């Protein structure tokens, strides 16, 4: 019995949940670098971009690697329907990044 496609489906659901959780952790981690409403219009020179990068880049790199490996296995197993989850994850990350950049 070939459990390969079934295993890819289960792993894909787990990776989807992991990505949703990771995008929320990302937003929580970078939220201290968001501009406060009372500071709107001020041009302050602070270390916020560096603080943002210290928290954001490791999360980006981890999930980029995870999702590239996941995409490789989707293609290898020819699970094109699961590829839709992969695209959904990309959209989730785009929304998370848009929310983050909207607060800078």
C-alpha angles and dihedrals in degrees: 000000000000110000093171098103092042091051091049090052093051093045090047092055090049091049090049091054090045091053093049089050091045093051090052091048088049091054092048092048096051098038093092088066093056119113115258114234091239090057095057111134095019119119103211124175108219140141093260095115089054093047089048092051093048090057101032104044098058090049092047093048094047095050094040090056092044092050094046090053090046091050090050091055092046090055093042092052091040091232096157094166090058086053085074088065088051090055090046089055090052089053091048090054092046090054091048091050091046091052090050095048092045088064096053 
